[in-house]
Amino acid sequence: MTQGSWLGPLIFIILIDDLRLQWLMHKYLDDMTISETFVKDTVSEMQLAVNALIEWSELNRMNINCKKTKEMVLGSISKESPTPLLIAAKPVQQVSEYKFLGVTVNSRLKWDDHIAAIASKAAKQL
């Protein structure tokens, strides 16, 4: 695919159009996020979602970039250390903040990291 063109994202969207998992998914151009909501003292099904995604990607001859794959647990449950997700027997990096569609989200659901990033960007431009 050609980087920077409108054709690359369009082709990608067509290629992943049949990707349907039973978990909440957010598809955006060449990116996808899987979300799960669960309460304390329940078992996460995120590894099942990742396994289903891996199976789909293998069937469709698409590679998952493990270096760009991140896991973030939001809210009060983030104080506990959940079992790390695995892709190809390697743990997925757990992060406490992540930039998603231009907004820096952190595991505490506070705006301070996003505000700091915007302020830093503005200071560089001044």
C-alpha positions as CSV (number, residue, x, y, z in Angstrom):
1,M,0.0,0.0,0.0
2,T,1.2,3.5,-0.7
3,Q,1.8,5.5,2.4
4,G,0.2,9.0,2.4
5,S,-2.4,8.2,-0.3
6,W,-6.1,7.7,0.0
7,L,-5.8,4.4,-1.8
8,G,-3.9,2.6,0.9
9,P,-6.4,3.1,3.7
10,L,-9.3,2.3,1.3
11,I,-7.8,-1.0,0.3
12,F,-7.1,-1.8,4.0
13,I,-10.7,-1.1,4.9
14,I,-11.9,-3.4,2.1
15,L,-9.5,-6.1,3.3
16,I,-10.7,-6.0,6.9
17,D,-14.4,-5.5,6.2
18,D,-15.1,-9.1,7.0
19,L,-13.3,-9.0,10.3
20,R,-16.1,-9.5,12.8
21,L,-15.4,-10.5,16.4
22,Q,-17.9,-10.8,19.2
23,W,-16.0,-8.1,21.2
24,L,-16.4,-4.4,20.7
25,M,-14.0,-3.3,17.9
26,H,-13.1,0.1,16.7
27,K,-11.7,0.1,13.1
28,Y,-10.1,3.3,11.8
29,L,-8.1,3.4,8.5
30,D,-5.1,1.2,9.2
31,D,-5.7,0.6,12.9
32,M,-8.0,-1.4,15.1
33,T,-8.8,-1.5,18.8
34,I,-10.6,-4.2,20.7
35,S,-12.3,-3.2,23.9
36,E,-13.8,-5.2,26.7
37,T,-15.8,-4.0,29.7
38,F,-15.8,-6.2,32.7
39,V,-16.3,-5.9,36.4
40,K,-13.9,-6.9,39.2
41,D,-13.8,-10.6,40.1
42,T,-14.7,-11.7,36.6
43,V,-12.3,-13.2,34.1
44,S,-11.2,-11.2,31.1
45,E,-12.0,-12.6,27.7
46,M,-9.4,-10.4,25.9
47,Q,-7.0,-13.3,25.2
48,L,-9.9,-15.1,23.4
49,A,-10.4,-12.0,21.3
50,V,-6.7,-11.8,20.5
51,N,-6.7,-15.5,19.6
52,A,-9.7,-14.9,17.3
53,L,-7.9,-11.9,15.7
54,I,-4.8,-14.0,15.1
55,E,-6.8,-16.8,13.5
56,W,-8.5,-14.3,11.2
57,S,-5.2,-12.6,10.3
58,E,-3.6,-15.9,9.4
59,L,-6.6,-17.0,7.3
60,N,-6.4,-13.6,5.4
61,R,-2.6,-13.6,5.2
62,M,-2.2,-10.4,7.2
63,N,0.4,-9.9,9.8
64,I,-0.1,-8.3,13.2
65,N,2.6,-5.9,14.1
66,C,3.4,-7.1,17.6
67,K,5.7,-4.1,18.2
68,K,2.8,-1.7,17.7
69,T,0.3,-3.9,19.6
70,K,-0.3,-2.5,23.1
71,E,-2.6,-3.4,26.1
72,M,-4.0,-0.8,28.4
73,V,-6.3,-1.5,31.4
74,L,-8.5,1.5,32.3
75,G,-10.1,2.4,35.6
76,S,-9.9,1.1,39.1
77,I,-9.1,-2.5,38.0
78,S,-5.8,-1.2,36.5
79,K,-4.3,-1.2,40.1
80,E,-4.2,-5.0,39.8
81,S,-1.7,-6.6,37.4
82,P,-3.8,-8.6,34.9
83,T,-2.3,-11.6,33.1
84,P,-0.5,-10.2,30.1
85,L,-1.9,-10.9,26.6
86,L,0.2,-13.2,24.4
87,I,0.8,-13.1,20.7
88,A,2.9,-15.9,19.3
89,A,3.9,-16.8,22.9
90,K,5.3,-13.3,23.5
91,P,3.6,-10.9,26.0
92,V,1.9,-7.8,24.6
93,Q,3.4,-4.6,26.1
94,Q,1.2,-3.2,28.9
95,V,1.1,0.6,28.9
96,S,-0.4,3.2,31.2
97,E,-0.9,5.8,28.5
98,Y,-1.5,5.6,24.8
99,K,-2.2,8.0,22.0
100,F,-5.5,7.0,20.3
101,L,-6.7,9.1,17.3
102,G,-4.8,12.1,18.5
103,V,-5.9,11.9,22.1
104,T,-3.6,10.7,24.8
105,V,-5.6,8.4,27.1
106,N,-4.2,7.2,30.4
107,S,-5.2,4.3,32.6
108,R,-6.5,6.6,35.3
109,L,-8.9,8.3,32.8
110,K,-7.4,11.7,33.6
111,W,-6.6,14.5,31.1
112,D,-3.2,15.4,32.5
113,D,-1.1,13.4,30.0
114,H,-3.1,14.8,27.0
115,I,-2.9,18.3,28.3
116,A,0.9,17.9,28.8
117,A,1.4,16.6,25.3
118,I,-0.6,19.5,23.8
119,A,1.2,22.1,25.9
120,S,4.6,20.6,24.8
121,K,3.6,20.6,21.2
122,A,2.4,24.2,21.4
123,A,5.6,25.3,23.2
124,K,7.7,23.7,20.4
125,Q,5.8,25.7,17.8
126,L,6.3,29.0,19.7
